[in-house]
Amino acid sequence: MKILVCISHVPDTTSKISFVSDGSSLDKNGVQFVINPYDEFGLTKGLHLREKHGGTVSVLTLGDESAEPTLRKALAIGADEAHRLNGVPHDGAQTSEEIAAFIKRNEFDVIICGQESIDYNGGVVPGALAAKLDLPFVNACISLDIDGNNVKTIREIDGGKETAKAKLPIVIAGKKGLVEEHDLRIPNMRGIMTARSKPLSVHELIESKTLAQSVSFSKPPEKKEVKMISPDNLEELVRLLNEESKVI
Amino acid sequence: MVIIYAETWENEFKKTTFEAISYGSKCAQEMGVESIAVVFGNSVNPIGELGKYGVNKVIHVQEIDEFEPYSIALALSDITKELNGKLLVLNGTANGKSLIGILSSLINAAAISNVTSFPINHKPLTVMRSAFSSKGIEQVSSNSDCTILSLVPNALGIISNGDSNPSVVLKKIDSNHKTSILQSEKESGEIPLPEAERVVSAGRGLKGPENWNIITDLAKVLNAGTACSKPVSDIGWRPHSEHVGQTGIQINPELYIAIGISGAIQHLAGVSRSKTIVVINNDPEAPFFKAADYGIVGDAFDVVPRLTETLKSFKK
């Protein structure tokens, strides 16, 4: 089974986010970058599938050289090989076009993405990729079982879940549930050593078009000072919720 | 033309659908074109009520009666292309999120998700969106002839002063699916978190799953959805589907009440768009108080049941 896990290189979840002074981009100063958490669930699922069905797990990212430590980490966690599409991701259309072109040259059975990246939160790439490859797609996927060519998936819907079946190859956009938090693997020393000798290849872009153009970034407005209320005066809280905030 | 996906659940329109129709119809007015809602399923009723939200016309596709993403996306893409749609509006619901990427490729259109503003410009179409898990706001412009927007639920409101009596046109499009749905389960009686107007949430401060009745009682009197912090879902006290935060569900309610949650930055990322935040915590140093509108330092097991009672007598 050939498994591809698409990875975004994103600021760590604990990062304080700020933007450069003209608002054109993220201020990367002092920001730690990690594997996008949704993709980490997907990577672990890929390793589980390899343990069960045999085959290889490849990881891929669209990014410049600064994304390579993230790919090396994925190799240290257990992926067999890594691919970097050499460029900068601009929007879902361009990113999915680049990844689709790579997949067409390399053929995979299972393509696992995270349901969104925690930086731009677009959530466009997985579905766009599936449509470009003309493959079935399951978003917010929390379970994936493969038996021969048959796939059974569960996706989260608003206030519930839905089971569906499809045939390989398939594209899924995963999240927690695909594997559990305690299944996630921390690279050990041996993993880190072997990751250095695993293949990491760099591919040039096909120069696809960007359709949604980022203009500028800003910070959300600051909250005003909190009003502390005595636990013995809950009537006051109810009054404020009613009269001041008008939410009840 | 502005095309709007009028999402339904169990043959009824969702509240977020009225938001999308209001949004799309207002945009259509600004652009000087018609707005057209697309409805799927054979027993949706009453379709005419969409006129209240300003829509000019409804296309009803009866043959496609279940949500299979490719099938719905292909139908929406065919309709958008046929009518030369310039704007396609979706809800940022689970189904909307399943569609946006597929549609972007099928129509070759810019896809902008998490939209939090009406267009600030139409040429090129420019909107604000939430990014970096609500830690940032991004201004984005479209470079393509047609643009797909998906809206943050609860963010843009409903405009219900329309009095149009939209014409309803049946259109036959056969289902063209790539996955087959075997079973749908909805957890009964629950308010889906992304569209909930009020949410009551608790963390490890509750000490164990057996204590959750004080949370559900408070939620009930407020007609609120229930949620939890990441640690609580990780240790299995509550289901994953209740986890709000950066890697869980991002919510946008009018009122968010956080009980026994310290307020880690990852939690705040998922809830900071809430209009009013109440924090109840026995630790006066809990960082969540800095992000709150109202704070109470106190023991949850004492404060929460009394708050429920106070709200009950207020409602009388």
Contacts between the chains, C-beta under 8 A, distances in Angstrom:
chain1	res1	chain2	res2	distance
A	11	B	132	7.6
A	13	B	246	5.3
A	13	B	247	7.0
A	13	B	265	7.3
A	13	B	266	4.6
A	13	B	269	7.5
A	14	B	264	7.9
A	14	B	265	5.6
A	14	B	266	6.9
A	15	B	265	8.0
A	16	B	135	7.9
A	16	B	265	7.4
A	17	B	132	4.6
A	17	B	135	3.9
A	17	B	136	5.5
A	19	B	136	6.8
A	26	B	132	7.6
A	26	B	136	7.9
A	37	B	246	7.7
A	37	B	247	4.7
A	38	B	247	6.8
A	91	B	110	7.1
A	91	B	111	7.7
A	92	B	101	6.3
A	92	B	104	6.0
A	92	B	111	5.4
A	93	B	104	5.7
A	93	B	105	7.6
A	93	B	108	7.7
A	93	B	110	6.7
A	93	B	111	6.9
A	93	B	144	8.0
A	96	B	101	7.0
A	96	B	104	7.7
A	96	B	105	6.7
A	115	B	97	7.5
A	118	B	132	7.6
A	118	B	133	5.4
A	118	B	246	5.9
A	118	B	247	7.0
A	119	B	131	7.2
A	119	B	132	5.9
A	120	B	131	5.4
A	120	B	132	7.6
A	120	B	138	7.5
A	121	B	113	7.1
A	121	B	114	5.6
A	121	B	130	6.9
A	121	B	131	5.6
A	121	B	132	7.3
A	121	B	133	6.3
A	122	B	111	7.5
A	122	B	113	5.6
A	122	B	114	7.9
A	123	B	97	5.4
A	123	B	100	6.7
A	123	B	101	7.1
A	123	B	113	5.4
A	124	B	100	5.7
A	124	B	101	4.5
A	124	B	104	5.7
A	124	B	111	4.6
A	124	B	113	6.4
A	125	B	101	6.4
A	126	B	101	5.8
A	127	B	69	7.2
A	127	B	73	7.9
A	127	B	98	6.7
A	127	B	99	7.1
A	127	B	100	6.4
A	127	B	101	2.3
A	127	B	102	4.3
A	127	B	103	7.8
A	127	B	104	7.4
A	127	B	105	7.6
A	128	B	101	3.9
A	128	B	102	6.9
A	128	B	104	4.8
A	128	B	105	4.5
A	128	B	111	7.2
A	129	B	101	7.2
A	129	B	105	7.9
A	130	B	70	8.0
A	130	B	101	7.2
A	130	B	102	6.5
A	131	B	70	7.7
A	131	B	73	7.3
A	131	B	101	7.0
A	131	B	102	4.4
A	131	B	103	8.0
A	131	B	104	7.7
A	131	B	105	3.6
A	131	B	106	5.6
A	132	B	105	5.0
A	135	B	178	7.2
A	136	B	70	7.0
A	136	B	178	3.8
A	136	B	179	4.8
A	137	B	69	6.0
A	137	B	70	6.6
A	137	B	98	7.5
A	137	B	101	7.7
A	137	B	102	6.4
A	137	B	178	7.0
A	137	B	179	7.6
A	138	B	179	6.5
A	139	B	69	6.8
A	139	B	94	7.5
A	139	B	97	5.8
A	139	B	98	4.0
A	139	B	101	8.0
A	140	B	94	5.9
A	140	B	97	6.9
A	140	B	98	7.3
A	142	B	240	7.2
A	152	B	182	7.8
A	153	B	179	7.4
A	155	B	94	7.7
A	155	B	98	7.6
A	156	B	94	6.3
A	156	B	241	6.4
A	157	B	67	8.0
A	157	B	94	4.6
A	157	B	95	7.1
A	157	B	184	7.1
A	157	B	186	7.7
A	158	B	9	7.5
A	158	B	93	5.4
A	158	B	94	4.7
A	158	B	95	7.7
A	158	B	192	3.7
A	158	B	193	7.8
A	158	B	194	6.0
A	158	B	195	6.9
A	159	B	186	5.6
A	159	B	187	5.9
A	159	B	190	4.9
A	159	B	191	7.2
A	159	B	192	3.7
A	159	B	193	7.7
A	159	B	241	7.6
A	160	B	184	6.7
A	160	B	185	5.1
A	160	B	186	3.7
A	160	B	187	5.5
A	160	B	241	8.0
A	161	B	184	7.8
A	161	B	185	5.6
A	161	B	241	7.8
A	162	B	181	6.1
A	162	B	183	7.0
A	162	B	184	4.6
A	162	B	185	7.4
A	163	B	181	7.4
A	163	B	182	4.6
A	163	B	183	4.5
A	163	B	184	7.8
A	164	B	68	7.7
A	164	B	179	4.4
A	164	B	180	6.1
A	164	B	181	4.9
A	164	B	182	6.1
A	165	B	179	6.8
A	165	B	180	5.3
A	165	B	182	6.0
A	166	B	178	6.4
A	166	B	179	4.2
A	166	B	180	7.2
A	175	B	247	7.6
A	176	B	233	8.0
A	176	B	240	5.7
A	176	B	243	7.5
A	176	B	247	6.6
A	176	B	248	7.6
A	177	B	240	5.3
A	181	B	234	4.7
A	182	B	234	7.8
A	209	B	143	7.6
A	210	B	143	6.5
A	211	B	104	7.6
A	211	B	108	7.6
A	211	B	109	6.7
A	211	B	110	3.7
A	211	B	111	7.5
A	211	B	142	6.8
A	211	B	143	5.1
A	211	B	144	4.4
A	212	B	110	4.0
A	212	B	111	6.5
A	212	B	112	5.4
A	212	B	140	5.4
A	212	B	141	7.5
A	212	B	142	6.0
A	212	B	143	6.9
A	212	B	144	8.0
A	212	B	147	7.9
A	213	B	124	7.9
A	213	B	140	6.7
A	213	B	141	4.8
A	213	B	142	7.5
A	213	B	143	5.4
A	214	B	138	6.0
A	214	B	139	7.6
A	214	B	140	5.7
A	215	B	126	6.8
A	215	B	138	7.8
A	215	B	139	4.1
A	215	B	140	6.3
A	215	B	141	5.5
A	216	B	138	7.5
A	216	B	139	4.9
A	217	B	131	7.1
A	217	B	136	5.3
A	217	B	137	6.9
A	217	B	138	5.3
A	217	B	139	7.7
A	218	B	136	7.1
A	218	B	137	5.0
A	218	B	139	7.8
A	219	B	135	7.6
A	219	B	136	6.4
A	219	B	137	7.2
A	220	B	134	6.8
A	220	B	135	7.4
A	220	B	136	7.3
A	220	B	137	5.8
A	220	B	272	7.1
A	223	B	277	8.0
A	223	B	290	7.8
A	223	B	291	6.0
A	223	B	292	7.7
A	223	B	293	7.1
A	224	B	293	7.6
A	226	B	279	7.7
A	226	B	289	5.4
A	226	B	290	6.8
A	226	B	292	4.7
A	226	B	293	6.5
A	226	B	294	6.9
A	226	B	295	4.9
A	227	B	293	6.8
A	227	B	294	5.2
A	227	B	295	7.2
A	228	B	289	7.7
A	228	B	294	7.8
A	228	B	295	4.9
A	228	B	296	7.4
A	228	B	297	7.1
A	229	B	294	5.8
A	229	B	295	7.0
A	229	B	296	5.3
A	230	B	296	7.7
A	231	B	296	5.3
A	231	B	297	6.9
A	231	B	298	3.4
A	231	B	299	7.9
A	231	B	302	7.0
A	231	B	303	5.1
A	234	B	296	7.9
A	234	B	303	7.2
A	234	B	306	5.7
A	234	B	307	5.2
A	234	B	310	4.5
A	235	B	310	6.0
A	237	B	278	7.0
A	237	B	294	6.0
A	237	B	296	6.8
A	237	B	307	7.1
A	237	B	310	7.8
A	238	B	307	7.9
A	238	B	310	5.4
A	238	B	311	6.1
A	238	B	314	5.0
A	240	B	294	6.2
A	241	B	255	6.9
A	241	B	276	7.0
A	241	B	278	7.5
A	241	B	294	7.6
A	242	B	314	7.3
A	245	B	255	7.3
A	245	B	275	7.3
A	245	B	276	4.2
A	245	B	293	6.8
A	247	B	198	7.1
A	247	B	254	4.5
A	247	B	255	4.1
A	247	B	275	6.8
A	247	B	276	5.0
A	248	B	198	7.8
A	248	B	222	6.9
A	248	B	255	6.9
A	248	B	311	7.4
A	248	B	314	7.6
